[in-house]
Amino acid sequence: MTRGAQFVVNTAGLFGQAEHRLVVRSEAKLADMELSDSGMRSTVVDGHLSLDLVLERTGSEVDSADASEHDPRRTEPDGVLVSGTARGRWSVPCRRCLEPIQGDLVAEIQELFEVNPTEGETWALREAPQEDGIDLGPMLREVALLCLPLAPLCRTECEGPAPDRFPTGPPVDEGSRVDPRWSALDELTFDA
């Protein structure tokens, strides 16, 4: 099911005549789930994701000259809708003290794979998905990374490594000192 940095799902049954749905409950190991910041590499997501997905074939009905008289229309597959949940763990440094913090990653997935994808909206489906399968790896990587916290703190009252030198609280009032370069703005008046 997995090949290298990919996570390829065999979809032969999905594109068969009877199956329109495929349930995938699996563990995925994805590579390249690290971020580099100022030469310090930190493992953001360990790459192990627990997947509970449903793949559904989408399609449009088209006229078929060789269809039976009982069923003059057939479904031509257009794409695959992937929905479900991916779960994992993340580990990042605190934005103030740089101590490592960890949390649970829960990503709700609702993504569409199409033969002719719309950039930024849908994912590319391989030319022959019934033979080649669908590579969910890039989509899973993007979804996992988008679930990460933007500015994580180890705790809300974290003061950082040197709270005296770099205070995190509101600035201490030092007597309303105004930069002399801005003093000309004090003379402005706005008449109604």
N, C-alpha and C positions, 0 to 999 in steps of 0.2 A: 504494500500500500504506500510506503514511503520510498522515495528515491533521492538521495543526496539532500539538498536544501529544499526539496519539493515535498508536497503532500498530495500525491496523486490518488484520486478515488476512482476505482473501476466502475464505469457507468454502463457497461454492456447491457445489464438487465434493465436499466432505466430507459434505454432507447429501444428496447425490445417492443413487441406488439402489445403486451399486456401491462407491463409495469409503467406507472407514471410517477412513482414515488420510491425513494430509496432512503432508508434510515442508516445513519452512520453514528455509531457510538464507539469511540476509539480514543487512544492516546496519541498525540502528535508530538514529534520532536522536530522543532524548526531551528535552523541555524541562523546566524546573523541577527540575533536578538540582543545585541549589545550596542551601547552608545558610547562614543568617545567624547570626553569633554576636557579640554586643556591637557591632553596627554594622559589623563587618568581614565582608564577603561572601567566602566561599571556595568555589571550584568543587570540589565533592566528587567527583562523577563527571562527566566532560565531556559525558555524554549520548550518546556513540557506543557502542553495544553491538553486538557480533558475536553473532548468534543461530544456534544449531543446535538447532531444536525439532522435535518430532513432535506433531501434534495428532491425537487419536484420538476418534472419536465413541463415546460411551457410550450405552447404551440398555437398555431392558427389553423383553422379548417380551410382546406382547399378542395376544389373540385378534382375528381380523379376519373379519368376516362375508363380505367379498368376496374373501378370499384363495383361491387355487386349492386343489384337493383334495390336491395334492402338498405344499403348504406352508401349513398352516392357521394358522401364526403368523407375525408379522412383527415387526420391531424398530422401536420408537418411540424416537426420540432423546431422551435425558434431559439430556445435557450433553456437554462436551468436556474430555478430559484433555490437558493441555499438559505435556510433559516434555522435558527436554534441558538445554542449557547456554547461558548468556549470559556473554560475556567483555567486559571493558573495562578502563579505567584509572581510578584514583582519585588525588586530590591533596588532602592536608589538612595543617594546621600541626602540628608536633611539640607535644606537650602541655607540654613544659618550656621549650624555647627559641623556639618559634613559627616556626622555619624550615620552609619547605614540604617535605613528603616525598611521594613517589609510590609507588604499587604497582599490582599487577595484581589485577583483580577477576574472580573465577571463581565464578559462581552456578549451582548445580545446581537445576533447576526441576522441580517435580512439583506442579502446581496443577490444580484442578478448577473448571470453569465450569459452572454449572447455571442453569436457568430460574428455579427457586426456591432461591436460595442460602441457606446457613446463615451468618449473620454471623460473621465472623472465621475461618471454616473454608474456605468456597468463594467463588468470584467470580461476579458476575452475568453471565448470558448474555442477550444481547438477545432480544427477543420473536421476531424472525424472523432468526436468525443466518445462514440460507442466503441471505438477501437483503442484510442489513446487514453481515455479517462479525462478527468478534470483535475487540474493542478490548483488546489485550494491554498497552497503555501503563501503566495504573495498577499492574497486577501486576508488570511489569518494573521499574518505578520502586521499588516496595516491596522486591522481591527484591534489587535492586542496593544500596539503602541499608542493608538488613539485613546485607549482606556486609562493610560497612566496619568497620575496627578500632575498638574502643571508646575506647582511650586510646593512640594511636600515639606512638612514640618514633622519632626520626631514627636513634638508635643506643642501645644499652642503657646505655652509660656517659655519656649526655648529662647535663650538670650544669646546664643552663639558662642564661639570659642573665647572671645574677649569682650564681655559686656561693658567694661569700663571704657574701653577704647572705641568700641563700635556699638553704641546703645541702639536698641530696637524700639524703644518706647517713643512717645511724642517728644519733640524737641523741647529742651528747657528754655524758658523765656529769659533772654539775656538783655532785656531792656529795650526792646523794639529798635534795634539797630537797623538803619536803612542804608543800603549801599549808596554812596554819594552820586554814583552814575545815574541812579534812578530818581534823584531828588527833583529833577525838572518835571517829572510826572505829577508830583504833589501840587504843582501850581496850575494844573489843568482844571478847568471848570466846564461843566456841560450845562448849557442853558436849555430849558425846555421849550 
